[in-house]
Amino acid sequence: MQTNDLISLMTASHQPVNTGWLRRATGIAALAALAVTVGLVLITLGTRPDLARAWMTLPVIAKAVFGASVATIALVLFQRSLRPGLKAARLLPMVALPLLLVAAWALLTLTQAPVEHWSALVFGRYWRACLIAVPLYALCPLIVLLLLARRGAPTDGRLTGACAGLASAGLAAVAYSLHCPDDTAPFLATWYTLAIVIVTCLGAFTFPRLIRW
């Protein structure tokens, strides 16, 4: 058999690899994880007492949009990190955009407020609860994304884990915003961001040990 004939025979049934399933699976997994996380928040903490009046105010919307923005960008990077050759790390700085916008809003708020009010604006009433709750509720989407990552082909487990942590924390922030009564921009920029960093580090640390292939 000639070499060309052998090549033709081997490629006769060749079909393009379907990579769209991974993108769809990431979206479906994220929505399912968000729904479960919202349910957990409602069952364990409940909504803030004034949610019916406050849910259309800028601070409450900002918390949800902030978490959703971080999660959306991170999910795109996450699913790209599962496909070798897409160089997801190059797009990682995009995650800084919502963080910088919130930080700028917080600084503007502080410059317009008396110095004696700064502590109340930054710490609010429940900063410890935020710092604990967001990482805890992020565990659900983090586990879901871990299971999905094991179906892909990540070449950089640390990057995949960091993206999964970012996305999970963003989804948890959206869910927790239904309960959180602290509405100032400095509070959002400080404690939500710190909680996101914690979950990101958790993902970056654990994923390389759990998704080896």
N, C-alpha and C positions, 0 to 999 in steps of 0.2 A: 504494500500500500504506500502510495506517495505521501509525503509530508502534508501537502496541501489538501489531499483527500482526507487525511486523518484530522486535520484542523477543522475542515468543513463538517465532518461527522460529529466532532465534539461540540461544535457550536450550533448544530442544527436546531436543537431544542432550547437554545439560550433565550432567556427572558430577562428584561431589565429588572434590577432589584427594586422592589417597592419600598421606598423610604417614607412614603406618606403616612403609613400606619403609625410610625413613631410620633410624628407631629400630632396626629389625631389622638393617639393614646395619651400623650402628654396633656392635651387640652381636656380630655374627658376625665383623666385622673385628677387634674387640678380642680375641676368643677365639683367632682364627687367629694374630694377632700375638703373643699371649702364648705360644701353643704353639711358634711358631718361635723366639721369644726364649729360652724354656726350653731348647729343643734346642740353640741356639747356646751357651748357658752350659754345658750338659752336655758338648758336644763340645770346647769350647775350654778350659774351666776344670775341669770335673768337679764332683762334689758334695763337700762337706766330708767328711773321713774318718769323722767320728762321726755322720753324718746319721741312720743307722739308730737310734741311741740318743737323739739330740738333737731329732729332728723334732717330738716331742710336748711339748717343754719350752716354758715360757712365752716365753723370749726369741726362740726361732726362730719360734714361732707369731706373736709380736708383730710381727716384721719382715714376715712375709707378710701379716698382717692390715692393717698400716699401709699397705703398698703397695697392697693391694687396695682399701682404703677410699678412698685418694686417687684411684685410677684410676676407681672406680665413680662417685664424685661428679663427677669431671672429665668422664667420658664422657657423663653426663646433660647437663651444661652444654654440652659440645661439640656434641651432636646438636641441642640447642635453639638453639645459635648459628647453625646452618645453615638455620634457618627464620625469616625476617624476622617481627618482631612479638612474639616470645616473651620478649624481654628477659632473656637468660641472665645478663647482668651482675649483675642483682639477687640472683641465687643464688650468685654467686662466693664470698662470705664463708663458705659452707658448707664449702669446702675447708679452712678454717682449723681446723675441729673436730678431725680426727685429728692435725693438727700440734700443736695446743695440748695434747691429751691426752698425746702422746708427750713434749712439753716438760715438762709437769707431772710425769710419771713420772720423767724424767731429773733434774729438780730434787730430787724426793723421794729418789732414789737417792744423789745427791751429799750431801744433808744428813745422810744416815745413814752415810756413809762418812768415814773420816779424810781430812783435806785432802791428805796425802801420796799418797793413792790416786787423787785426782781426775784427774791426767794420764793414768794408765793406763785409767781408766774412759772418758774422753772419746776418747782417741786409739787405744786398742786396739793391735793389731799391724799392721793393714792399712788404715789410713784413706786412704792415697793410692790404693790399689787400688779401694776403694769409690768414691772421688770420680771416678775415671777410668772404672771399669767400668759404673756405672749410666748415665751419659750415653751411653756408647758403645752399650750394649745397647738403650738407648731409641730409637736411630735407626731400628730396624726398625719398631716400632709407629708412630713419628712419620711415617715415609714412607707407611705404610698409611693413617693418618688424613689425611694430606695429599691422597692420591688420592681419598679419600672426600669431603673438603671441597670438592674441585673439582666434585663432582657435586651439591653443595647450592647454597644461595644466601646465603652469609654476607654480612652488611652491615658487620661489624666484623672485619676480618682479624686484627687484633692480639688481640682477645678469643678468636677461634676458635683462633689459634695458641697462645695461652697455655693454653687448655683442652686442646688436643691435646698440648702439652708436659707438662702435669700428668699426663694420663692415661698417656702413654708412659713417663714416669719411674716412675709407680706400677707399671705392668706390669713394667718392667725391675727394679724393686726386688723384686717378688715372685720373679722368675726368679733374681736374684742372691742372694737369701736362701738358696737351696739350696747355695750355695758359701761364703758369708761366714761365717767362724768367730768374728767378734767379736759378742758377744751382749749387751753392756751397753746399758741404756737411754740413757745419755749419748752413746754412740757412735751409736746409731740416731737420736737427736734431732739430732745435729750433722751427721754426714756424709751420711746418707740425705737429710735435709732439704735440705742444701746442694746435693746432686746433683739433687734435684727442682727446686730453684730455677734451677739452670743450664739444665736442659732446658726449663723453662717459659719462660725468657728467650729461648732459642734459637727455640722455636716462635713466640713473640710477635714476634720480629724477622724471621723468614723468611717466615711465612705471608702477610702482606700483600703481599709481592712475588710470590708464587707462585699465589695464588688469585683474582687480579683477574678480574672478569667484567663 
